[in-house]
Amino acid sequence: MSDTELRRGLEGVAVAETRLSRVEGETGDLVVAGFPVAELATNATFEETLHLLWTGDLPDAGELDSFRSTLAADRDLP
């Protein structure tokens, strides 16, 4: 066995600063871009969530169509 002291838990320890998300440790909530992650997982598509992360807003129908087209065009191999 090692003589290294093992501390359990990370209460009060900041591991990173971000404007995109926050963790509510007391309630166990993860909020991403203002939305509970459980809500995004249930109600938003991959493309909608990506748009939210990149722009800060959920897309309307027209923005989503345009965004999907852009993503599809960028998937082409050279």
OpenMM code with the backbone's topology and positions (N, CA, C; nanometers):
from openmm import Vec3, app, unit

residues = "MET SER ASP THR GLU LEU ARG ARG GLY LEU GLU GLY VAL ALA VAL ALA GLU THR ARG LEU SER ARG VAL GLU GLY GLU THR GLY ASP LEU VAL VAL ALA GLY PHE PRO VAL ALA GLU LEU ALA THR ASN ALA THR PHE GLU GLU THR LEU HIS LEU LEU TRP THR GLY ASP LEU PRO ASP ALA GLY GLU LEU ASP SER PHE ARG SER THR LEU ALA ALA ASP ARG ASP LEU PRO".split()
positions = [
    Vec3(0.0828, -0.1191, 0.0000),
    Vec3(0.0000, 0.0000, 0.0000),
    Vec3(0.0868, 0.1249, 0.0000),
    Vec3(0.0292, 0.2303, -0.0528),
    Vec3(0.0992, 0.3574, -0.0625),
    Vec3(0.0742, 0.4427, 0.0616),
    Vec3(0.1653, 0.5338, 0.0875),
    Vec3(0.1484, 0.6277, 0.1981),
    Vec3(0.0750, 0.7539, 0.1537),
    Vec3(0.0261, 0.7564, 0.0301),
    Vec3(-0.0442, 0.8723, -0.0233),
    Vec3(-0.1783, 0.8895, 0.0461),
    Vec3(-0.2065, 1.0137, 0.0865),
    Vec3(-0.3349, 1.0435, 0.1501),
    Vec3(-0.4435, 1.0503, 0.0430),
    Vec3(-0.5519, 0.9810, 0.0651),
    Vec3(-0.6636, 0.9796, -0.0285),
    Vec3(-0.7771, 1.0624, 0.0288),
    Vec3(-0.8165, 1.1661, -0.0432),
    Vec3(-0.9285, 1.2501, -0.0003),
    Vec3(-1.0490, 1.2164, -0.0868),
    Vec3(-1.1588, 1.1898, -0.0251),
    Vec3(-1.2809, 1.1553, -0.0979),
    Vec3(-1.3642, 1.2817, -0.1220),
    Vec3(-1.4241, 1.2864, -0.2424),
    Vec3(-1.5136, 1.3966, -0.2753),
    Vec3(-1.4407, 1.5181, -0.3289),
    Vec3(-1.5158, 1.6025, -0.3968),
    Vec3(-1.4590, 1.7246, -0.4542),
    Vec3(-1.5381, 1.8478, -0.4125),
    Vec3(-1.6078, 1.8391, -0.3002),
    Vec3(-1.6887, 1.9515, -0.2566),
    Vec3(-1.6024, 2.0758, -0.2427),
    Vec3(-1.6478, 2.1839, -0.3075),
    Vec3(-1.5770, 2.3104, -0.2992),
    Vec3(-1.4569, 2.3220, -0.3908),
    Vec3(-1.4315, 2.2220, -0.4738),
    Vec3(-1.3174, 2.2246, -0.5645),
    Vec3(-1.3651, 2.2638, -0.7040),
    Vec3(-1.3133, 2.3734, -0.7558),
    Vec3(-1.3450, 2.4148, -0.8921),
    Vec3(-1.2490, 2.3449, -0.9869),
    Vec3(-1.3028, 2.2778, -1.0876),
    Vec3(-1.2168, 2.2076, -1.1822),
    Vec3(-1.2058, 2.2815, -1.3145),
    Vec3(-1.3003, 2.3698, -1.3421),
    Vec3(-1.2959, 2.4472, -1.4655),
    Vec3(-1.3983, 2.5594, -1.4573),
    Vec3(-1.3763, 2.6626, -1.5357),
    Vec3(-1.4746, 2.7690, -1.5500),
    Vec3(-1.5261, 2.7644, -1.6925),
    Vec3(-1.6577, 2.7737, -1.7084),
    Vec3(-1.7180, 2.7719, -1.8409),
    Vec3(-1.8444, 2.8556, -1.8404),
    Vec3(-1.8750, 2.9141, -1.9532),
    Vec3(-1.9995, 2.9894, -1.9651),
    Vec3(-2.1107, 2.9020, -2.0219),
    Vec3(-2.0766, 2.7823, -2.0686),
    Vec3(-2.1744, 2.6956, -2.1340),
    Vec3(-2.2569, 2.6110, -2.0389),
    Vec3(-2.2013, 2.5758, -1.9253),
    Vec3(-2.2744, 2.4832, -1.8390),
    Vec3(-2.2458, 2.5100, -1.6924),
    Vec3(-2.3290, 2.4506, -1.6096),
    Vec3(-2.3046, 2.4552, -1.4658),
    Vec3(-2.3616, 2.3285, -1.4037),
    Vec3(-2.3033, 2.2881, -1.2950),
    Vec3(-2.3477, 2.1704, -1.2211),
    Vec3(-2.4028, 2.2184, -1.0877),
    Vec3(-2.5232, 2.1777, -1.0594),
    Vec3(-2.5841, 2.2061, -0.9298),
    Vec3(-2.5670, 2.0815, -0.8449),
    Vec3(-2.4582, 2.0759, -0.7695),
    Vec3(-2.4229, 1.9561, -0.6944),
    Vec3(-2.5254, 1.9137, -0.5924),
    Vec3(-2.5880, 2.0092, -0.5262),
    Vec3(-2.6862, 1.9755, -0.4229),
    Vec3(-2.8075, 1.9039, -0.4815),
    Vec3(-2.8490, 1.9436, -0.6009),
    Vec3(-2.9684, 1.8844, -0.6626),
    Vec3(-2.9342, 1.7814, -0.7693),
    Vec3(-2.8072, 1.7755, -0.8078),
    Vec3(-2.7666, 1.6801, -0.9104),
    Vec3(-2.8044, 1.7225, -1.0506),
    Vec3(-2.8249, 1.8523, -1.0709),
    Vec3(-2.8662, 1.9027, -1.2020),
    Vec3(-2.7466, 1.9498, -1.2837),
    Vec3(-2.7487, 1.9183, -1.4123),
    Vec3(-2.6517, 1.9691, -1.5081),
    Vec3(-2.7281, 2.0576, -1.6044),
    Vec3(-2.6881, 2.1829, -1.6145),
    Vec3(-2.7547, 2.2800, -1.7006),
    Vec3(-2.6573, 2.3199, -1.8107),
    Vec3(-2.7011, 2.3069, -1.9355),
    Vec3(-2.6180, 2.3391, -2.0511),
    Vec3(-2.6864, 2.4496, -2.1307),
    Vec3(-2.6176, 2.5611, -2.1473),
    Vec3(-2.6691, 2.6754, -2.2228),
    Vec3(-2.8080, 2.7163, -2.1745),
    Vec3(-2.8293, 2.7072, -2.0435),
    Vec3(-2.9555, 2.7501, -1.9852),
    Vec3(-3.0646, 2.6447, -1.9790),
    Vec3(-3.0385, 2.5256, -2.0309),
    Vec3(-3.1379, 2.4189, -2.0326),
    Vec3(-3.0899, 2.2997, -1.9510),
    Vec3(-3.1781, 2.2402, -1.8708),
    Vec3(-3.1397, 2.1161, -1.8031),
    Vec3(-3.1020, 2.0108, -1.9074),
    Vec3(-2.9919, 1.9419, -1.8873),
    Vec3(-2.9444, 1.8455, -1.9861),
    Vec3(-3.0474, 1.7349, -2.0098),
    Vec3(-3.1240, 1.6993, -1.9080),
    Vec3(-3.2278, 1.5973, -1.9256),
    Vec3(-3.3347, 1.6451, -2.0236),
    Vec3(-3.3659, 1.7742, -2.0210),
    Vec3(-3.4635, 1.8306, -2.1144),
    Vec3(-3.4088, 1.8290, -2.2569),
    Vec3(-3.2824, 1.8655, -2.2733),
    Vec3(-3.2214, 1.8614, -2.4065),
    Vec3(-3.2168, 1.7189, -2.4598),
    Vec3(-3.1788, 1.6252, -2.3751),
    Vec3(-3.1682, 1.4855, -2.4185),
    Vec3(-3.3027, 1.4307, -2.4627),
    Vec3(-3.4088, 1.4754, -2.3995),
    Vec3(-3.5423, 1.4253, -2.4300),
    Vec3(-3.6066, 1.4968, -2.5477),
    Vec3(-3.5811, 1.6271, -2.5615),
    Vec3(-3.6588, 1.7080, -2.6551),
    Vec3(-3.5825, 1.7685, -2.7723),
    Vec3(-3.4504, 1.7666, -2.7704),
    Vec3(-3.3733, 1.8325, -2.8762),
    Vec3(-3.2925, 1.7305, -2.9552),
    Vec3(-3.2818, 1.7539, -3.0847),
    Vec3(-3.1991, 1.6681, -3.1693),
    Vec3(-3.0518, 1.7048, -3.1511),
    Vec3(-2.9660, 1.6209, -3.2072),
    Vec3(-2.8226, 1.6498, -3.2061),
    Vec3(-2.7960, 1.7857, -3.2697),
    Vec3(-2.8576, 1.8100, -3.3861),
    Vec3(-2.8339, 1.9348, -3.4580),
    Vec3(-2.8841, 2.0553, -3.3794),
    Vec3(-3.0002, 2.0433, -3.3149),
    Vec3(-3.0523, 2.1536, -3.2339),
    Vec3(-2.9593, 2.1843, -3.1170),
    Vec3(-2.9106, 2.0794, -3.0525),
    Vec3(-2.8203, 2.0979, -2.9392),
    Vec3(-2.6879, 2.1582, -2.9836),
    Vec3(-2.6347, 2.1124, -3.0957),
    Vec3(-2.5107, 2.1683, -3.1488),
    Vec3(-2.5282, 2.3159, -3.1831),
    Vec3(-2.6391, 2.3500, -3.2471),
    Vec3(-2.6686, 2.4898, -3.2789),
    Vec3(-2.6739, 2.5730, -3.1508),
    Vec3(-2.7375, 2.5205, -3.0479),
    Vec3(-2.7457, 2.5892, -2.9189),
    Vec3(-2.6067, 2.6150, -2.8617),
    Vec3(-2.5206, 2.5145, -2.8666),
    Vec3(-2.3856, 2.5294, -2.8120),
    Vec3(-2.3024, 2.6283, -2.8924),
    Vec3(-2.3187, 2.6273, -3.0239),
    Vec3(-2.2377, 2.7146, -3.1088),
    Vec3(-2.2877, 2.8584, -3.1120),
    Vec3(-2.4206, 2.8780, -3.1025),
    Vec3(-2.4751, 3.0131, -3.1187),
    Vec3(-2.5360, 3.0710, -2.9921),
    Vec3(-2.5703, 2.9856, -2.8977),
    Vec3(-2.6355, 3.0316, -2.7756),
    Vec3(-2.7861, 3.0294, -2.7818),
    Vec3(-2.8420, 2.9905, -2.8971),
    Vec3(-2.9874, 2.9868, -2.9143),
    Vec3(-3.0307, 2.8573, -2.9807),
    Vec3(-3.1507, 2.8111, -2.9435),
    Vec3(-3.2100, 2.7000, -3.0173),
    Vec3(-3.2582, 2.7534, -3.1515),
    Vec3(-3.2424, 2.6779, -3.2586),
    Vec3(-3.2806, 2.7269, -3.3908),
    Vec3(-3.4310, 2.7186, -3.4137),
    Vec3(-3.4824, 2.8117, -3.4966),
    Vec3(-3.6196, 2.7958, -3.5446),
    Vec3(-3.6145, 2.7003, -3.6637),
    Vec3(-3.7266, 2.6702, -3.7243),
    Vec3(-3.7325, 2.5693, -3.8310),
    Vec3(-3.6416, 2.6049, -3.9488),
    Vec3(-3.6428, 2.7314, -3.9908),
    Vec3(-3.5591, 2.7735, -4.1029),
    Vec3(-3.4109, 2.7657, -4.0707),
    Vec3(-3.3749, 2.8103, -3.9525),
    Vec3(-3.2349, 2.8031, -3.9097),
    Vec3(-3.1885, 2.6580, -3.8999),
    Vec3(-3.2765, 2.5714, -3.8518),
    Vec3(-3.2403, 2.4307, -3.8385),
    Vec3(-3.2174, 2.3668, -3.9748),
    Vec3(-3.3042, 2.3965, -4.0720),
    Vec3(-3.2850, 2.3427, -4.2071),
    Vec3(-3.1525, 2.3894, -4.2662),
    Vec3(-3.1236, 2.5178, -4.2523),
    Vec3(-2.9985, 2.5730, -4.3043),
    Vec3(-2.8779, 2.5118, -4.2338),
    Vec3(-2.8877, 2.4976, -4.1027),
    Vec3(-2.7788, 2.4407, -4.0241),
    Vec3(-2.7530, 2.2961, -4.0641),
    Vec3(-2.8597, 2.2197, -4.0817),
    Vec3(-2.8445, 2.0799, -4.1245),
    Vec3(-2.7783, 2.0718, -4.2614),
    Vec3(-2.8157, 2.1607, -4.3512),
    Vec3(-2.7547, 2.1622, -4.4846),
    Vec3(-2.6057, 2.1939, -4.4762),
    Vec3(-2.5703, 2.2897, -4.3928),
    Vec3(-2.4299, 2.3256, -4.3740),
    Vec3(-2.3512, 2.2081, -4.3178),
    Vec3(-2.4064, 2.1424, -4.2172),
    Vec3(-2.3385, 2.0260, -4.1592),
    Vec3(-2.3211, 1.9155, -4.2624),
    Vec3(-2.4246, 1.8902, -4.3407),
    Vec3(-2.4177, 1.7848, -4.4421),
    Vec3(-2.3113, 1.8174, -4.5466),
    Vec3(-2.3040, 1.9423, -4.5890),
    Vec3(-2.2048, 1.9822, -4.6894),
    Vec3(-2.0630, 1.9678, -4.6355),
    Vec3(-2.0454, 1.9929, -4.5070),
    Vec3(-1.9124, 1.9841, -4.4466),
    Vec3(-1.8690, 1.8411, -4.4175),
    Vec3(-1.9584, 1.7453, -4.4371),
    Vec3(-1.9225, 1.6051, -4.4140),
    Vec3(-1.8585, 1.5406, -4.5363),
    Vec3(-1.8642, 1.6073, -4.6500),
    Vec3(-1.8059, 1.5508, -4.7716),
    Vec3(-1.6548, 1.5363, -4.7568),
    Vec3(-1.6042, 1.4249, -4.8031),
    Vec3(-1.4598, 1.4028, -4.8014),
    Vec3(-1.3969, 1.4662, -4.9244),
    Vec3(-1.2757, 1.5178, -4.9106),
    Vec3(-1.2088, 1.5808, -5.0258),
    Vec3(-1.1715, 1.4777, -5.1307),
] * unit.nanometer
topology = app.Topology()
chain = topology.addChain("A")
for resn in residues:
    res = topology.addResidue(resn, chain)
    for name in ("N", "CA", "C"):
        topology.addAtom(name, app.Element.getBySymbol(name[0]), res)
